[in-house]
Amino acid sequence: MTWLEIDNEHVWHPYNSLPSKTKILPVVSTNKTSIFLQTGEELIDAMSSWWSAIHGYNHPKLNEALKKQVEIMPHIMFGGLAHEQSSLLSQKLVNLTGLHSVFLCDSGSVSVEVALKTAILYQKAKGLKKYKFFALEHAYHGDTLGAMSVCDPQNSMHSIYGSYLSENIFVKAPKLGFSSDFGEEMKALEEAFEKYHEEIAAFIVEPIVQGAGGMRIYNPEYLKKARELCTKYDVLLIADEIATGFGHTGKMFACEWAEIKPDIMTIGKGLTGGYMTMAAMVTSRSVSEIISNSEIGVLMHGPTFMANPLACSVANASIDLLLESNWQDNVKNIENIFTQELQNAKDLKFVKDVRNIGAIGIIELVDDCYAQKVQDYCVKNGVWIRPFGKLVYSIVAYTINENDLRKIVKTMIDAIKNIEENI
Ligand SMILES: *Cc1c(COP(=O)(O)O)cnc(C)c1O
């Protein structure tokens, strides 16, 4: 069997059947913002590997950091041992977030699990029995069971898992639009706080942009008000910045749009510049202190590969690279190009809405039946895009050049036009 045949026979892909019912493309290498296929084709990467490859692929500085670290110490258990790279990384995360206590773990979903556990522990340490969470409709927080229990029930097919999933309280998400009115949704949130606050450990939100649950951009003022309510009712605020972090919305973290500080932040995706799996949960000092001074006294979590030195070293190099670059200008330029080019999609019959912020550009279609056709057309025309449902979107590396970015949006739009003409 060729390796592609082995893949087809034995290997699961995300959100897929085995074997896959849709075509899986064989990738042999990457460079900068290009993906090279076994067939010899080159695709411009419009996805940055699901929000992670913020500097593009094979960056010499990131490659160098990993090569250096692998010679020193590829891994060491974190139980009872410390190492330089995890301290350097934690200090950076503390400086960037304004928070205090860092838990390094394997993936975004795991960091959400740890955040939920931490919130429950914190409340317990205060003598409170708060075992539920507020989450927004259209939320996406990961695929593990705890994380799934705070994802939009319809989108993540809660019904399949029956009583195995914990029940949480979902509140109406603020309307689409960076300056839209949210009076109605805030009223619903206030009522939910009044009614349920005694059971609620934390309110978990994706700040400013709800990602995989609908690519929804909303008014930062909503978050400000949510922060006030959380403080008033002693409910922790968990900001899930796994997708939005490291500049994707034009700010280092999306919470900065609302000038708020969460009690707990989860970080992942762009953390290692798309090189290795790693995430973090960062909390305020009071959260870690209250837990540590309580009867329970410890945060009961500890993945085998916690604070993996290779992942920490490449994360350190990635953050340095970001801070040394003109990332704000680069993201602003990307935003302007998305704004311009997406205009050409607005009046198409199959397009319901276009929206964008920072390095994120979104076309929402009227129906969810076109995703595969859009993907096929784009690949044929040299662009790697992976729409889901009604959403055709792109998140690009900040290093992408202007021509490639314009080509990405133009190809997305041509794909939709092509489907309109051939239906
Ligand atoms: C991707 C994502 C997660 C899950 O991260 P994984 O690394 O895929 O486990 C959680 N929350 C948000 C907002 C995400 O975008």
The ligand as an ORCA input file, in Angstrom:
! r2SCAN-3c Opt
* xyz 0 1
  C      -9.818     25.276     18.462
  C     -10.483     25.782     19.666
  C     -10.517     25.025     20.851
  C      -9.955     23.630     20.938
  O      -8.574     23.587     20.746
  P      -7.887     22.210     20.302
  O      -6.423     22.523     20.313
  O      -8.416     21.901     18.941
  O      -8.255     21.179     21.293
  C     -11.126     25.583     21.953
  N     -11.668     26.816     21.920
  C     -11.647     27.573     20.802
  C     -12.229     28.940     20.827
  C     -11.064     27.069     19.634
  O     -11.071     27.811     18.521
*
